[in-house]
């Protein structure tokens, strides 16, 4: 019995590692090689210009840093570019370098280091499913299967209508709410396969599903309710000074 269990565990782990290697090479947005290769949709001539609204936003961001340190705004300005365009073509990175008055290579270094920056096109709704150990133990595989069956795509792919892209990621920091996914900026937690189907249906209908746990609990509170810290918090300094 022990040997059979150990064998099944080893096979499962090996399969997961092989799948992880495949997915790291096929990540929909951030993966692939670090060296840029021009394509018809991603080259220095790809049209990109910040909107007037985003130009004002960038000025406000730069003003947060001391004079002569525009380069410190590289990450937030890249974020503005990505939110405007949906992903970061090389022309957008070049524009960020121009705005911040730094060599383009400084921008490329940042954009290729952080996996949150997407250097390939992705769908309108970018689904990132966590399959790290806590989520795996809470049956994240069933959530992944539900997504793939619902959308007809596999990890690293985008639906033909460009609505959804799917990738598998490491821990997103919501282990107590496993299994969970991140869709664009929102976390959807305590998921069941039906929850995932419902979320996709709402997104297709043009609605934004309410983020957070789908189980009915508040945030990451215990499912059975609080057992401690049930009283309103005291003010700062309570118990430290007699007059407080």
C-alpha positions as CSV (number, residue, x, y, z in Angstrom):
1,X,0.0,0.0,0.0
2,X,2.8,2.4,1.0
3,X,4.8,1.7,-2.2
4,X,1.7,2.1,-4.4
5,X,0.9,5.4,-2.7
6,X,4.5,6.6,-3.1
7,X,4.6,5.6,-6.8
8,X,1.3,7.5,-7.5
9,X,2.7,10.5,-5.7
10,X,6.0,10.4,-7.7
11,X,4.2,10.0,-11.0
12,X,1.8,12.9,-10.1
13,X,4.8,15.1,-9.2
14,X,6.7,14.3,-12.3
15,X,3.7,15.0,-14.5
16,X,3.2,18.4,-12.7
17,X,6.9,19.3,-13.3
18,X,6.7,18.4,-17.0
19,X,3.5,20.4,-17.3
20,X,5.2,23.3,-15.5
21,X,8.1,23.3,-17.9
22,X,5.7,23.3,-20.9
23,X,3.7,26.2,-19.4
24,X,6.8,28.2,-18.5
25,X,7.7,28.1,-22.2
26,X,4.1,28.8,-23.3
27,X,3.1,31.5,-20.8
28,X,0.5,33.7,-22.6
29,X,2.0,37.0,-21.7
30,X,5.2,37.2,-19.8
31,X,7.0,34.1,-20.8
32,X,9.1,33.1,-23.8
33,X,12.6,34.3,-24.5
34,X,14.0,37.4,-22.9
35,X,15.4,38.6,-26.2
36,X,12.9,40.5,-28.3
37,X,12.1,39.2,-31.8
38,X,10.2,41.5,-34.2
39,X,6.8,40.3,-35.4
40,X,4.1,42.0,-37.5
41,X,2.2,42.9,-34.3
42,X,5.2,43.7,-32.1
43,X,8.0,45.8,-33.6
44,X,9.4,49.3,-33.1
45,X,6.9,50.6,-35.7
46,X,3.8,49.2,-33.8
47,X,1.7,52.3,-33.1
48,X,1.7,53.4,-29.5
49,X,1.2,56.8,-27.9
50,X,0.0,57.7,-24.5
51,X,-3.5,59.2,-24.3
52,X,-3.8,62.8,-23.0
53,X,-5.3,61.4,-19.8
54,X,-2.4,59.0,-19.2
55,X,0.1,61.7,-20.0
56,X,-1.3,63.7,-17.1
57,X,-1.2,60.6,-14.9
58,X,2.4,60.0,-15.8
59,X,3.3,63.6,-14.9
60,X,1.7,63.0,-11.5
61,X,3.7,59.8,-11.1
62,X,7.0,61.4,-12.0
63,X,6.3,64.3,-9.6
64,X,6.4,61.8,-6.7
65,X,10.2,61.3,-7.2
66,X,13.1,63.8,-6.6
67,X,14.3,65.9,-9.5
68,X,16.7,63.9,-11.7
69,X,15.3,60.5,-10.7
70,X,12.7,60.0,-13.4
71,X,14.0,56.5,-13.9
72,X,12.5,55.6,-10.5
73,X,9.1,55.7,-12.2
74,X,9.9,53.0,-14.7
75,X,7.6,50.4,-13.1
76,X,4.5,52.5,-12.6
77,X,4.8,54.1,-16.1
78,X,5.1,50.6,-17.6
79,X,2.0,49.7,-15.7
80,X,0.2,52.7,-17.2
81,X,1.3,51.7,-20.7
82,X,0.1,48.1,-20.2
83,X,-3.2,49.2,-18.8
84,X,-3.7,51.4,-21.9
85,X,-2.7,48.9,-24.5
86,X,-3.5,45.6,-22.8
87,X,0.1,44.4,-23.1
88,X,3.6,45.8,-23.8
89,X,4.8,45.9,-27.4
90,X,8.4,47.0,-27.9
91,X,7.1,50.4,-29.1
92,X,5.4,51.0,-25.8
93,X,8.6,50.2,-23.9
94,X,10.5,52.6,-26.2
95,X,7.9,55.3,-25.5
96,X,8.3,54.8,-21.7
97,X,12.1,55.2,-22.2
98,X,11.5,58.4,-24.1
99,X,9.2,59.8,-21.5
100,X,11.6,59.0,-18.6
101,X,14.7,60.1,-20.6
102,X,16.5,56.8,-20.0
103,X,18.1,54.3,-22.4
104,X,15.5,51.8,-23.8
105,X,17.6,48.9,-22.4
106,X,16.8,50.1,-18.8
107,X,13.1,49.6,-19.6
108,X,13.6,46.3,-21.3
109,X,15.5,45.0,-18.2
110,X,12.5,45.8,-16.0
111,X,9.9,44.5,-18.4
112,X,11.6,41.2,-18.9
113,X,12.3,40.7,-15.1
114,X,8.7,41.1,-13.8
115,X,6.3,38.5,-15.0
116,X,3.4,40.9,-14.4
117,X,4.5,42.8,-17.5
118,X,3.0,41.0,-20.6
119,X,5.2,41.1,-23.7
120,X,2.8,39.2,-25.8
121,X,-0.9,39.9,-26.6
122,X,-3.5,38.5,-24.1
123,X,-7.2,38.4,-24.0
124,X,-9.5,41.0,-22.5
125,X,-9.7,38.8,-19.4
126,X,-6.4,37.4,-18.3
127,X,-7.0,34.3,-16.1
128,X,-4.1,33.3,-13.8
129,X,-4.8,30.1,-11.9
130,X,-2.7,29.2,-8.9
131,X,-1.7,25.5,-8.7
132,X,0.9,25.8,-5.9
133,X,0.7,23.3,-3.1
134,X,-2.1,24.8,-0.9
135,X,-4.3,25.4,-4.0
136,X,-3.5,21.9,-5.4
137,X,-4.5,20.3,-2.1
138,X,-7.8,22.2,-2.3
139,X,-8.4,20.7,-5.8
140,X,-7.2,23.5,-8.0
141,X,-6.9,20.9,-10.8
142,X,-10.7,20.8,-10.9
143,X,-10.8,24.5,-11.3
144,X,-8.3,24.4,-14.1
145,X,-10.2,21.6,-15.8
146,X,-13.4,23.7,-15.5
147,X,-11.8,26.7,-17.2
148,X,-10.3,24.7,-20.0
149,X,-13.6,22.9,-20.6
150,X,-15.6,26.1,-20.5
151,X,-13.4,28.1,-22.8
152,X,-12.1,25.3,-25.0
153,X,-8.4,26.3,-24.5
154,X,-5.4,25.0,-22.7
155,X,-2.9,26.7,-20.5
156,X,-0.9,29.4,-22.5
157,X,-3.7,29.9,-25.0
158,X,-6.2,32.6,-25.9
159,X,-9.8,32.1,-27.0
160,X,-10.4,32.8,-30.8
161,X,-12.5,35.8,-29.9
162,X,-9.6,37.3,-27.8
163,X,-11.8,37.5,-24.7
164,X,-9.9,35.1,-22.4
165,X,-6.3,34.0,-21.9
166,X,-5.3,31.3,-19.4
167,X,-2.0,30.7,-17.6
168,X,-0.9,28.7,-14.6
169,X,1.0,30.6,-12.0
170,X,2.8,30.1,-8.7
171,X,1.5,31.3,-5.3
172,X,-0.7,34.5,-5.4
173,X,-0.6,34.9,-1.7
174,X,-4.2,33.9,-0.9
175,X,-3.5,30.4,0.3
176,X,-6.2,30.5,3.1
177,X,-8.7,31.1,0.3
178,X,-7.6,28.3,-1.9
179,X,-8.4,27.4,-4.6
180,X,-8.4,30.8,-6.3
181,X,-7.7,32.6,-9.5
182,X,-6.7,36.1,-10.5
183,X,-8.6,37.7,-13.4
184,X,-7.0,41.0,-14.4
185,X,-6.8,42.9,-11.1
186,X,-9.3,40.8,-9.1
187,X,-9.0,37.7,-6.9
188,X,-11.8,35.1,-7.0
189,X,-11.4,32.7,-4.0
190,X,-12.9,29.6,-2.3
191,X,-13.8,28.4,-5.8
192,X,-15.8,25.4,-7.0
193,X,-16.0,24.4,-10.7
194,X,-19.5,25.8,-10.8
195,X,-18.3,29.1,-9.4
196,X,-15.7,29.3,-12.2
197,X,-18.3,28.6,-14.8
198,X,-20.5,31.3,-13.4
199,X,-17.7,33.8,-13.3
200,X,-16.9,33.2,-16.9
201,X,-20.5,33.5,-17.9
202,X,-20.7,36.9,-16.1
203,X,-17.6,38.2,-17.8
204,X,-18.9,37.1,-21.2
205,X,-22.1,39.0,-20.4
206,X,-20.1,42.2,-19.8
207,X,-20.4,42.1,-16.0
208,X,-17.7,42.2,-13.4
209,X,-18.3,39.5,-10.9
210,X,-17.9,40.5,-7.2
211,X,-14.3,39.7,-6.2
212,X,-13.3,37.8,-3.1
213,X,-14.5,34.5,-1.6
214,X,-17.4,32.7,-3.3
215,X,-18.1,30.7,-0.1
216,X,-19.9,33.5,1.7
217,X,-17.3,34.2,4.3
218,X,-15.8,37.7,4.7
219,X,-12.2,37.9,3.3
220,X,-10.1,35.3,5.0
221,X,-12.1,34.9,8.2
222,X,-12.7,31.3,9.4
223,X,-15.6,29.6,7.6
224,X,-17.3,29.2,11.0
225,X,-16.9,32.8,12.0
226,X,-14.5,34.6,14.3
227,X,-13.4,32.9,17.5
228,X,-11.1,35.7,18.6
229,X,-10.7,39.4,18.0
230,X,-14.4,39.8,18.2
231,X,-14.5,43.2,19.8
232,X,-13.9,46.6,18.1
233,X,-10.1,47.4,18.0
234,X,-8.8,49.7,20.6
235,X,-7.1,53.0,19.7
236,X,-3.3,53.4,19.3
237,X,-1.4,53.3,22.5
238,X,-4.0,51.4,24.5
239,X,-2.5,49.7,27.5
240,X,0.8,51.6,27.0
241,X,-0.1,55.0,28.5
242,X,-2.6,55.6,31.3
243,X,-4.1,58.6,29.6
244,X,-4.9,56.5,26.4
